[in-house]
Amino acid sequence: MPNIIAYYRVSTKQQGQSGLGLDGQRSAVREFAERQGATILRDYTEVESGKKSDRIELLKAIGHAKLAKATLVVAKLDRLSRNVAFLSSLMESGVDFVACDNPNANRLTVHILAAVAEDEAQRISDRTKAALAAAKARGVKLGSARDGHWAGREDRRGWQEATKAAAIARTKAATDAYSFLIPTIQEMREQGASYQAIAGRLNSDGHFTSAGKQWTATAVWRVTSH
């Protein structure tokens, strides 16, 4: 295991900004790399819920690991995902990955652990929904309906502004997600390859779009046109 791509995840912006939870993950991966005599080529950090499978930084980490023929390493299995279907897709993508808390886990073990983690996440979600429903029934205002929520931000309340901001955010996220593929795409274009040919190459190499779908000529064009 000469090269490693490290992936760290925390669930809240506060944790991401303060480093809470990240230090432990970094230490675990660093110690693992030292034991294996491996080099950490790069690390990717994400602030996102573990239930979501379309995480941009994780997709970048997977893509980097695949291109560099490196191993994707996480501190704990639940940092990778609590979604069994997504974890299965990752396993089938051909990218080697290791969880420091269970480095000897085989495919069956990983599936079982992921299923347990997903069940735990679902239980937490159910309890949260029940608590919010009970609060709403008592007349408690939630989310943007809370008193003072829009104070000083009235100009952001309109749906048009929100839609525009969301579109810009999606475009930036998509561009960032494919940054590691841009050099390859540009090189193929310079060699005269069509967008369709490039899409076929990306698909054959095991790359997916941020939506988890196969590449098309249109998708390649959109990435290069940003």
Buried (B, 14 or more C-beta within 10 A) or exposed (E): BEBBBBBBBBBEEEBBEEEEBBEEBBEBBBEBBEEBEBEBBBBBBBBBEBBEBBBBBBBBBBBBBBBBEBBBBBBBBBBBBBBBEBBBBBBEBEBBBBBBBEEEBEEEEBBEBBEBBBEEBEEEEEEEEEEEEEEEEEEEEEEEEEEEEEEEEEEEEEEEEEEEEEEEEEEEBBBBBBEBBEEBBEEBBEEEBEBBBBBBBBBEBEBBBBEEEEBBBEBBBBBBEE
